[in-house]
Every structure is written in C-alpha cells, then in structure tokens.
Amino acid sequence: MPRKPKQQRSQATVNAIIEAGFIAMAEREPATITTRQIADIAGVGVGSLYEYFENKEAIFSAMSERFVADTVALIRPQIATLVRMPIRDAVRHMLESFRTFLQENDGRYLSCIQYAMTLDFERYIDPLQQTLSELVTQYLMNHPDTLRVRDIPTMSYIMIHGGIFAVVRHLSDPSPPITFDQLVEGLARMVGHYTEREIAMANATQEHLRAKEPDETGSDREQ
C-alpha cells in the first residue's frame, strides 16, 4: 500500500512526481502516459514512485488537488483588490489572471484541467468553491447595491462556473472563433449588464412602492 510522505526528503520526491505528471500531461494524451515515463521525468525509480502512488490515476488525482490548491493561492491575495473594483473590471482582472495562470510552464495546468473536467473533478473543487464564495460575499459587502440582485447564489454559480468553462474551452481550442480579449469583454459585459439591470429594476420597484405609500394627509402620493 502506498505510504504518505512524512520526511522532507520523501515530500520532495512526491512533489517531483506530481510536477512530472504535469509535464507528461502537457506533452502527451493522458491515456498514453505511463508511470515509468512520469518516474523518468521526475528523476526517480519506478519503485520509488509506487511507494507513494498506487498507479498513474492516483498521480492524476494528486495533480487535480494541487491545481485547486494553487488556484486558491492565486485568488486569495487578490480578493482585497477585486472587491473594490467595479464589477466589470473585477471580471476582466480575474479572467486575465486565470489565463496567465493556466498558460504558465508551457500550459501544464491547462492540460490538467482539461483532463480533470472529464472526470470526477467535483471531488477536489470544494476549496475553490469556498474561496469564490468568499470573494462574492466580500464583493457584496463592499457594494451593498449589488444585494438587490435576485437569487444571488444561483446567478453567481452560473457566472463563475460558466466563465471558467468558457476560458478553458477557448484556450484549448486551436482555432477559436473569437479572440481571448473578445471573450473577456463579452463575459465582463454580460455580468456587468445583468447586475446593473437588476439594480435598476430593484430601484424602479422601490420608487414605485414609495409612490404608492400614503402621504401625511392619508392620500396616495401619486394622486
């Protein structure tokens, strides 16, 4: 049975194997990757690899966990800045950062998330969902007018996950029909327009209700 690394040296070996998995996945199809190839890239023996991982699927799972952890580490330091931005600018900033992150190191994270999204990626994504939920909550607190948007949990879920999928799909398409800048601007406009429209509708409803309230004489203000 594979063992968990306890010493610094064994942890370094595990990290090297996981990094090698990213490199291998960026170079070849996941189905064609072997544990020997990963071990060779990591500079360790196959026997050492099997001390920590039962098979290549276990390595892929560890890669998914690492991807989520690194994505959280990307987002958290930016939260304080993002929540002070207008919503369109915040969306643009997030998407640009995510693109840079996915394309680092010859696109190894992009290859990983493409593969992970075809499997049980939901097993590992909880920390990312919690971080994004924290971002949304803090944004709402810094922009109280956005609290007027109806069904915030549903719409934030759709927009966040839809945006991530659109970015991954675009970056993995060898001939995308639009530029990345067009994608970013379209998503920013969609989120911004929806939010602004919801706030405007809420304000209009509030004004209408105020107009219906009786004034000090007891008559409706509209009369």
N, C-alpha and C positions, 0 to 999 in steps of 0.2 A: 504493500500500500504506500502511495506517495506520502512523504513527510513534509511538514511545514518548516520553513527555514526559521532558525532561532538565532543563529550567529550572524555577524555582519558579513562574513565571507559567503555563507550559504544564501543570504539575502541578495548579495551581489550576483551570485550565479543565477538565481531566479529572475532578477531584473534583466540580466543579459539574455536569458532565454525569451522573456517576453518581448524585449526590444528586437531580438532576432525574428520573432514571429511577425512583428510589424513589417520588418524589412522583407521577409519572404512573401508576405501577402501583397506588398506593393509591387513585387516582381512577377508573381505568378497567380494563377487561379487557386483559390483555397483547396479545391478538390485534389489538385496535383501536388500540394505541399506535403512533405514527409517530415517525420520527427528528425531523421538524420540530417536533412537539409537545414532545419532550424538549429540543430546542435552544431553543425559546421559553421553556420553564420555566427553563432554565439561563442564559438571557440571552446566548446565543452564536449565531452564524450557523450554518446547516446545513453550510456549507463547513468551518467550524472543527470541527464535530462529526466530519465524515468524515476530518479529518486524523488523528484518534485511534481511531476506531471504524469498522469496515467496514460495519456495519448495526446494527439495534436488538438483534439476538440477541447481538452482541458486547458491547453495553452491559449486557444482562441477565446475561451471564457475569461481567462485572466486578462487577456488583451481588452476585452469589452469593459471589464471592470476598471482597468487602467484608463481607457478612453474616457469613461464617465468621470472618473476622479480628476483627470486633467482638464476636462471641460468645466467642471465645477470650479477648479482652481483658476480657470480663465475668467469666469463670470464674476465670482465673488469680489475681487478687488475693484471691479468696475461698477458695482451696484450704486455706491455713493455718488458717482458721477452721472450714471444713467438716469437716476430718479430725479435729477434736477434739470434734465433736458426736456424740451418739447417732445411730444411723443413720436413725431416723425423722425426727428434727429436721433432719438434713442434707438428706434428700429434700425435706422441706417448704420449707426455705430455698432450695434450688436451683430448685424449681418456681415459687415466688413470684417469685424474681429473674428467671427466664426469662419469666414472664408480663409483668412490668413492662417488660422489655426489648423484647418483641415489640409491646407496645401504645404504646411511645413514638412521638412525632412522627406522631400520627394512624394508628398501626398500619402504617407503611410496611414495617417488617421482616416483619410477619405476612403481608402481601400477597406479599412477595418469596419467603418460604419456602414458601408455598402453591404458587406457580408453580414454584419450583425443585424441589420434591419430585416434580413430574410429569415432570421432565426428567432429565438426567444429573448430578444433584446430587452423586453419589458422586465426581465428578472433583475437587470442591473441598473435600470434607469431611475429608480426611486430617488437617489441623492440629487440627480439633475432636476427632476421634477420639483423636489423640495426647494432647491435653490431658485428655480424660475418662479415658483410660487412666492417665495420671499421677495424676489425682485418686483413682482406685480403688486404685492401688498405694500411694499415701501413706496412704490410709484403712486399708488392710490392715496397714501397718507400725505405725500408731498404735493399732490394735485387733487384736492378734495372735489373739484368739479367733475373728475372722472368717475366718482362714486355714483353719478347719475346714470351711468351706462347700465342697461338692463342685463341681467343674467351674466355677470362678470365672470364667474368660474367657467361657464360654457364657452364664452367668446374668447377668453384668454387661452383656454386649452386649444381651441381650433386654430387660433392665430399663431401661437407658439409652435405647435407641432406641425402645422401646415407650412410655416415659414422654414423650419428646419428641413422638412422633407423637400421643399422646393429648392433650397440651396444645395443639398446633397445631390438631388436629381440633376440640377444644372451643371454642377462641377464634374459630375461623372459622365455627362453627355459629350461625346467627341465633337458634335456639331449642333450645339444648342440653337434654337430658333431666335433667341434674343440674347443680348449681352448681359453680363452679370450686373452691370450698372442699371440696366433697364429692369432687371428682376428686383434689385434692391429698391429702386424708386417706386416700382409698382406695389411692392409689399408695404413700404412706408406710407404710400398714398392710400392704400386700402385700409390700413389700421387707423391712420390719421383721419381719413374721411368718415369712417364708421364712428369713431369716438366723437368727433366734432358734431356729427349729425345727431347722435344720441343725446349729447349735452344740449344741443339746440332744441330738440324735441322736448326734453325734460323741462327746459326753461320756459318754452312756449306753454306747456301744460300747466306749469306753476303760475304763470301770468294769467292764464285763462281762469284758473281756480280762484285766484285773488280777485279777479274782476267779478266773479260770481258771489263773493262774500258780501254780506250786508254792510253798509257803512254805518256811521254813528246814528243816523236818522232812522235806520232799520230798513232802508230800501237798498236794492242791489246797486252796486257801483256802475253796472252797465247802463242803468236807466237814466 
